[in-house]
Amino acid sequence: MNFDRDFTAWPIGLHRVADGVYAYVQGNGPYGNAGFSNAGFVVGPDYVVVIDTLGTNSMHDDFIRAIRGVTDLPVGLVIITHHHVDHVLGTHRFMPARVICHRQCRAHIQAGRDSMVQRWRDMRPLLAPDLADIPVVVPDITFDDRISIHLGERELVVFHPGLAHTDGDAAVYLPKDGILFTGDLFFNRVCPAAFQGSVSGWIAAVESLLELAPAVIVPGHGPVADRHALREMLRYLRLIQAGSEQAYALGLTPEQAQERMELGELRDWFDTDHRLLQDIQRVYEALKTSMLASVAE
């Protein structure tokens, strides 16, 4: 796919972040960074664990070539961090691997499997030619809180930090290496999208991720990072939560709240122009729900 867009805003492609551990980072596309997610994989003694599988056919091809440039071992397990199409549509390319995700993530994939590809074609018409003949795979293993996977001497802890970007998010932590794959719990230099989640819950989730003190963090979007970059996203979420609460109390509309929101340099992140209002609206929805619940009591 060739678009008149800068794909080199950060280092893209395959990044070795530890012995046998790799991040696969994408750049930007025709809709900003929307749809251009990251993935990763861990090479074990007998098989490979893939973390997320990307969105379009050409992305799947490039990711598989990157894996095969490192190892010929089969992919035995796929971990899905959440149900959004740009993270799951390549799963069929790794069959017959087992596929694991949070219970709610599987429920969303199961419910949307017959329509999710077409809906993405409709939303992103420039990507439509690259979305042909993609079957949606429903994961066959689920967990509620956490599960550990052992690849020889290396442990992968897959855990759910609560309602955040979605209600079925999972992160993958390699404690021996200090490496954290966050899926879309972390957007680095890209505006977070809370349209299906909770900003307050996301704040708590990121605080819990920081408690792990990871040395290397692979975000769902944007470049490989450290804890400083994750703290910057936490700062954005806290600003949105506090600013929206204040604007709501003053009786302002979400659009008015957007105009007065003080974000400084964080407004320069990719996709802030349209996601900021969505994030504010999500806080407003939560405040309205809380108020109605209080009245009902």
C-alpha positions in Angstrom: 0.0 0.0 0.0 1.4 3.4 -1.0 -0.1 6.5 0.6 0.9 10.1 0.4 1.8 10.1 4.1 4.9 10.1 6.2 5.6 6.5 7.4 8.8 7.4 9.1 7.7 9.5 12.1 9.4 6.9 14.3 11.5 3.8 13.6 9.3 1.1 12.1 9.7 -2.6 11.3 11.2 -5.3 13.4 12.9 -4.4 16.7 14.8 -6.9 18.8 14.1 -5.9 22.4 15.7 -8.9 24.1 17.2 -12.2 23.1 14.3 -14.0 21.3 11.8 -11.1 21.9 10.7 -8.8 19.1 8.5 -5.9 18.6 7.0 -5.2 15.2 6.2 -1.5 14.8 4.1 0.2 12.1 4.0 3.8 11.1 1.1 6.0 10.0 -1.4 5.5 7.2 -4.1 7.4 5.2 -6.2 8.0 8.4 -3.3 9.0 10.7 -2.3 6.1 12.9 -5.8 4.6 13.0 -5.5 0.9 11.9 -1.7 0.8 11.9 -1.1 -1.1 15.1 1.9 -2.9 16.5 2.5 -6.6 17.2 5.3 -8.8 18.5 6.6 -12.3 19.0 8.6 -14.4 21.4 10.7 -17.3 20.2 10.7 -20.3 22.5 12.6 -23.6 22.3 9.9 -25.4 20.3 7.5 -22.7 19.0 6.8 -19.0 18.7 4.3 -17.0 20.6 2.7 -14.1 18.5 1.2 -11.1 20.3 -1.5 -9.5 18.1 -1.8 -10.2 14.4 -2.5 -6.8 12.7 -5.2 -5.7 10.3 -4.8 -6.0 6.5 -3.5 -8.7 4.1 -0.3 -6.8 3.3 0.4 -6.1 6.9 0.0 -9.8 7.7 2.4 -10.7 4.8 5.1 -8.3 6.1 4.7 -9.5 9.7 5.1 -13.1 8.7 8.2 -12.3 6.6 9.7 -10.6 9.6 9.1 -13.6 11.8 10.5 -16.0 9.2 13.6 -13.8 9.0 14.3 -14.7 12.6 13.1 -18.3 13.0 11.6 -21.2 11.2 9.9 -22.5 14.3 6.1 -22.9 14.0 3.8 -20.4 15.7 2.1 -22.4 18.5 0.2 -19.7 20.3 -1.3 -16.3 19.5 -2.2 -13.8 22.2 -4.8 -11.2 21.3 -4.7 -8.1 23.5 -8.2 -6.9 22.6 -10.9 -7.3 19.9 -10.3 -4.3 17.6 -9.9 -5.3 14.0 -6.4 -3.8 13.5 -5.1 -6.3 16.1 -6.9 -9.5 15.2 -7.5 -10.0 11.5 -4.3 -11.7 10.8 -5.0 -14.5 13.2 -6.1 -16.9 10.5 -2.6 -16.8 9.0 -1.2 -18.6 12.1 -3.6 -21.5 12.2 -3.6 -24.1 13.7 -2.1 -22.2 16.6 -4.0 -21.9 19.8 -5.4 -18.4 20.4 -5.8 -16.9 23.8 -7.5 -13.7 25.0 -9.6 -12.2 27.8 -13.1 -13.7 28.1 -14.7 -10.4 27.1 -12.4 -10.0 24.1 -13.6 -13.4 22.8 -17.2 -12.4 23.4 -16.8 -9.3 21.2 -15.0 -11.3 18.4 -17.7 -13.9 18.5 -20.5 -11.4 18.3 -18.9 -9.4 15.5 -17.2 -12.1 13.5 -19.7 -11.9 10.6 -19.6 -8.1 10.2 -16.3 -6.7 11.5 -14.4 -6.9 8.3 -17.1 -5.3 6.2 -17.6 -2.6 8.9 -13.9 -1.7 8.7 -14.1 -1.6 4.9 -17.0 0.9 5.2 -15.1 3.0 7.8 -11.7 2.9 6.0 -12.4 2.8 2.2 -8.7 3.3 1.3 -7.9 0.1 3.1 -10.8 -1.9 1.6 -8.8 -3.5 -1.3 -6.4 -4.9 1.3 -9.1 -6.6 3.3 -10.3 -9.3 0.9 -10.9 -12.9 1.9 -10.1 -12.5 5.7 -11.9 -15.0 7.9 -12.3 -14.0 11.5 -10.9 -16.5 14.0 -12.6 -16.7 17.4 -10.0 -17.5 20.2 -10.3 -20.9 21.8 -8.7 -20.2 25.2 -9.8 -17.4 27.6 -8.9 -16.1 31.0 -10.5 -13.7 33.5 -7.6 -12.3 35.6 -4.3 -13.7 34.4 -2.6 -16.7 33.0 1.1 -17.7 32.7 2.8 -19.2 29.7 6.1 -20.9 30.0 8.6 -21.0 27.1 11.5 -22.9 28.4 12.9 -20.7 31.2 10.9 -17.7 30.1 7.6 -16.8 31.6 4.9 -14.7 29.9 2.3 -13.3 32.2 -0.9 -12.4 30.4 -3.2 -10.3 32.5 -6.3 -8.1 32.5 -5.9 -4.8 34.3 -9.7 -3.9 34.4 -11.9 -1.7 32.2 -9.6 0.6 30.3 -9.3 0.9 26.5 -12.0 -1.8 26.3 -13.5 -4.2 28.8 -11.4 -7.1 27.5 -7.8 -5.7 27.4 -4.8 -7.9 28.0 -1.2 -7.0 28.6 1.8 -9.4 28.3 4.6 -9.1 30.8 8.0 -10.9 30.6 9.2 -10.4 34.2 12.7 -11.9 33.6 13.3 -9.5 30.8 11.4 -6.4 32.1 9.5 -6.2 28.8 5.8 -5.3 28.6 3.5 -5.6 25.6 0.5 -3.5 26.3 -1.7 -3.7 23.2 -3.8 -0.5 23.2 -3.5 0.1 26.9 -0.7 2.3 25.7 -0.6 4.7 22.8 2.8 6.3 22.4 2.8 9.7 20.6 -0.7 8.8 19.4 -3.8 10.0 21.1 -5.5 7.3 23.2 -9.0 6.2 22.1 -11.5 5.6 24.9 -14.6 5.2 22.7 -15.3 1.7 24.1 -13.7 2.0 27.5 -13.4 4.2 30.6 -11.0 7.0 31.1 -11.0 6.6 34.9 -10.5 2.9 34.6 -7.7 3.4 32.1 -5.9 5.7 34.5 -6.1 3.0 37.2 -4.9 0.4 34.6 -1.9 2.5 33.6 -1.0 3.1 37.2 -0.9 -0.7 37.7 1.3 -1.1 34.6 3.8 1.4 35.9 4.0 -0.5 39.2 5.6 -3.3 37.3 8.5 -0.9 36.5 9.1 -2.4 33.0 12.3 -1.4 31.3 10.9 -1.7 27.7 7.3 -1.2 26.7 5.8 -2.1 23.3 2.7 0.0 22.8 -0.3 -0.9 20.7 0.5 2.2 18.5 3.6 4.2 18.2 7.3 3.6 18.8 8.8 1.2 21.4 9.2 3.2 24.7 10.1 3.4 28.3 8.2 4.3 31.4 8.5 8.0 30.8 6.4 7.8 27.6 3.8 5.7 29.5 3.7 8.4 32.2 3.0 11.0 29.5 0.0 9.1 28.3 -1.1 8.8 31.9 -0.8 12.6 32.2 -3.0 13.0 29.1 -5.7 10.7 30.6 -5.6 12.6 34.0 -6.0 15.9 32.2 -8.9 14.6 30.2 -10.6 13.2 33.3 -10.1 16.3 35.4 -10.9 18.8 32.7 -14.0 17.0 31.6 -15.3 16.7 35.2 -14.8 20.4 35.6 -16.5 21.3 32.3 -19.4 18.9 33.1 -19.9 20.6 36.5 -20.1 24.0 34.7 -22.8 22.7 32.4 -20.5 22.9 29.3 -21.0 20.7 26.2 -18.3 18.2 25.3 -17.5 20.5 22.3 -17.0 23.5 24.7 -14.9 21.3 27.0 -12.7 20.4 24.0 -12.1 24.0 23.2 -10.9 24.9 26.7 -9.0 21.7 27.4 -5.3 22.6 28.2 -3.1 19.8 26.8 0.0 21.7 25.8 2.4 19.7 23.6 0.1 16.6 24.0 -2.2 18.2 21.4 0.6 17.5 18.8 0.1 13.7 19.1 -1.3 11.9 16.0 -5.1 11.7 15.8 -5.8 14.1 18.7 -7.9 16.3 16.3 -10.7 13.7 16.3 -10.1 11.5 19.4 -10.0 14.3 21.9 -13.7 14.9 21.6 -14.5 11.2 21.8 -12.5 10.9 25.0 -14.3 13.8 26.6 -17.6 12.4 25.5 -16.7 9.1 27.2 -16.0 10.9 30.5 -19.3 12.7 30.2 -21.2 9.4 29.6 -19.6 8.0 32.7 -20.6 11.0 34.7 -24.2 10.9 33.5 -24.4 7.2 34.3 -23.0 7.8 37.8 -25.5 10.7 38.4 -28.5 8.6 37.2 -27.4 5.7 39.5 -27.2 8.1 42.4 -30.7 9.5 41.7 -32.1 5.9 41.4 -30.7 5.1 44.9 
